[in-house]
Amino acid sequence: MRAAVLYGTVGAVLLGALGAAPAEGDMDWAAGEVAVAAERAADEGIRFGKCPAVEGLSDGVRCGTVKVPLDYARPDGKQISLTVSRVEAKGKDAKGSKVARQGALVSNPGGPGASGMYFPLIGHLPDWKRVAAAYDLVGYAPRGVGRSAPLSCQDPKRLHRGPSPAPPHPSESYKKERIARAKAYARGCAQRGGSALRHYHSLNNARDLDVLRAALGEPRLTFMGASYGTYFGALYASLFPSHVRRMVFDSAVNPDPEQIWYRNHLDRSAAVEGRWADFRAWVAEHHKVYGLGDTPEKVLRSYERAAARLAAEPAGGKVGPGQLQGAFLQAAYYDDYWPQRALALSAYLKGDPKPLVQIAGPYPGAAVQQENAGAVHTAVQCNDGPWPTEWRVWDRDNTRLARTAPFETWDNVWKTLPCAYWGGPRQRPLDVRTGPGELPPTLILAAEQDAAAPYDGAIELHRRLWGSVLVTERDAGNHGVGFGPNKCVNGHLEAYLLEGRLPERRAACAARPEQKPNAPRVGAAGRPRVGRG
């Protein structure tokens, strides 16, 4: 993490004093109830068949559903169905030699709110061939996501409000406007979600994962979680350590109960500033290509000039400073977005707005999916633990932080502020940790300069999971490192998944090759994106 998070002791005391419901936060209260649901799922299994067209998956992927209790306190009560996708193990390597099946590899890409239904398609990529030969590749949509008892907080037609501002130091009147919007959004979640809303949280995501394991017929789980997926994966490891076979935590979220989730967001806003600076330094190195300035400061002035111009006249009538900021925030998470973003900014300042509209403009066809993802993201994080309920705490902490980290701080506030006005009980975050011999060896992957999941989180998870191994990609900041362009990281990951072989407690890999200017972005056709944690 590049910058220290600054928030006062008074804010910490107020946050710590906020009440959280103990009922679902205790370690073992639901163990018997989960066992009931898992036993039922094991008996029923999953009937895989042709995937519905709405999933957009190829014919080689098969789909099914697994039923889980809405409320684990009532395992025989209302059930909800989670959608599941699978491609069975190929059983042969590239040379046609037989490969022993190792069971199912279940994946979650993060979020909260991201679907893993596409995951089985990853087996077509070269880096995944050996894993796909040995494992059934299984993806699923967690509760609330996609067709899995979906959540909604507002009419998707209201999602794209048109060009928006993005003041790094907002006025008092603008703050009042955003407070009102946050309160309205929280009310919309409560009205649309009803009494079921309280059951959408990370502890239940971990419990659902154990039911899915049983439905797949797996005595022990092999799991690969990224970003937010590392958090409920860590909850699973704490709740069901004897059910774990192998677990990979890619770009780990800090699981410290004191961090869930308000302080994690402060840390992320601080870390984003460092990656935003890294991006601008890279653009400056390639000034001859983009013409945006030969120093990071000059590149920043180019960006600010574009934002001012967009405030006066939105590009294509669709892209204002808020959309510009959202597009360039992605560059703080994913290195392979850098050339595309720099090229679009350069073109816009030279009089061609089309590339910028293409990367930053709204996609009306994706409004339903985007609204659903946002609703789940909000509900899970608001339900997971205590949040400050007094605006003065948010205002003080983020005004202070924005002095040194202005790029994302206030945008992050507006995304999470509904949690200040959230109704219903909150969970007590679980104290993730395992002792000697409780958990098989696990693998943690982290980039040293990751902004979406700052590196301190990987260190903390490593400290809490006995016998875990931390592999660090040095001098790198891409969010999601497994089976990316770093051969050293990939070697450790493949050895673990295929052979259970790990290095010593910590290992380091040199940074991935530097991104080249004007190289095409591979995120759409290459390795799937990790949902920010």
Phi, psi and omega in degrees: 000133188277329185230142179286140176283134182246109171214146191282162179294329178297317178298321180296319180295316180297318181295316181295333183277346182294139184287145174225141182292123181281343193304314184260004180263352180285144190303312194248005189300326186256009185302314180294321181293320177296321179299322178298313181294321181293320179297319179295318180294323179296322179292320184278327184065195177234125177271102181274138178208197181299136180283140175301147182302330183298336180286338179066031182257153182287168184296335181288346180266136177249147184234156176199191178222155173231137179268136177228153177293137171300316182236115183289348172289343179229073186297339178261007179275211184303133178251147173239153183255129175258133179280142184227144177232152183205141163238125183289155180305138182292326178080357178220146177273186184298336181267000179090003179283147182292138178238130181292136177287137180249009179104202182262139170252111181264139183230149169227129186273355178120210184122241356302150177114354180270143177264143176256015184298333180283346191309317182302337179293342185295340180297345178282343183282144185305317183294341183260359188302314184293321178294318181293337176288329186260336187238144159292129178266118188239124172243165177199163175257115180300166180307134180096338188263137176060240179264007181271080182047063192296146174261153174210142180243347179200165176295124180304336179295340179271358187296314182263099184276002184097182182305138184229157176279170176211064184293126178289339177224081191293151177284166179296323180293322179292322177299318180297321178298317182288328175298316179298320179293322179295319179296318180295321179294317178298320177297318179299320177298316181295318182291318183280327182276333179061207184291342180286340189303324185295344184267005178261094181205174189291324178299318177290328174298321177293319179294319177301323181297324178288325176294319177299316177306312182295319181296330178281353180079022182262121177294329176223150189267133165252122192222141174232110180247142178240144175056239178303330177301334177289331182289307181284342169295321177292323174300317179300315181299327179283322183281323187229054186300328181285350179264004184265132171261298175216145178220135175244129178246105184257118181065069192286135171282144178293117185270001179306126181306329179290345182266345189273114346246353188301312184288330175299323179290323175299315180298320181294317179301321178293317182291325179302324181301322178294318179288328174299321177292321177299317179298314182294325177295321178295317179298320179296323178298334182248039180301326181295335179275315190256335178066032182258002180127146182260011171223157178302326180293320179291324176296320177299319179295325176296316178298315181294325177295319177296317180298318179295320179294320179292329177295325180280323181211098182302141180292126181061016184070009187236330190248113174250192180301326179294319179290324176299313181297319179297320180293320182279342172298324178299330178292336176286343182259323190231118182300324186284000169276345188302309182299318182296316180295315181297319180295319180294319179294318179298315181297319181298315182291342177265004174107002179247103184276351189300313179300324179291318178298322181296319183270337187246347182284165181288155175242089185305328180294341180258009187298318182296313179296318181293320179295318178298314180298319178295321179296316179293317179304315180291311185299313182297313183290323178293323181284336191290335185186183182286147175230152173300135180256358179253126181303328184297331178290311177302314184297314181295311184297318186275332172297318179294315181294322183293344176295328180248344182222069187281343193297312184246349192309303186285328174300321178294324177299313185295330179287329185253352185300332175306335180293340176289337187241022185282133177269167176087172183286150173257155174280157168266115183304135181290141176278089183297124172183150175227150181261179181304129175079356182281331189228137174299161178303137180236162185241127177247128178247137181206143170266136189299331184243023178303130180267322182290328176226085185307148189302331177304329179294321178294320178297318181294318178296318178301321180293327187272334181260105183299132178083002178287156177239133180253120174252120186251131170271109185288148173051038180221158184219013180293138179275107187102111186242342183292129181055036169267208184278002182267108184293328179295311178300314182298325178297316177296318183293314181294320179298323180289310183295322186270329186237351185072017185266133182228154172285190175295183188306329177222144176218155181232144175238141175297161183298153174297163176303142181295142179298136179268145179294142178066011174289144180292148176287133183259000187299325184284322185254345182259222184297131183300152180291145172271131176288134184294142191286000000 
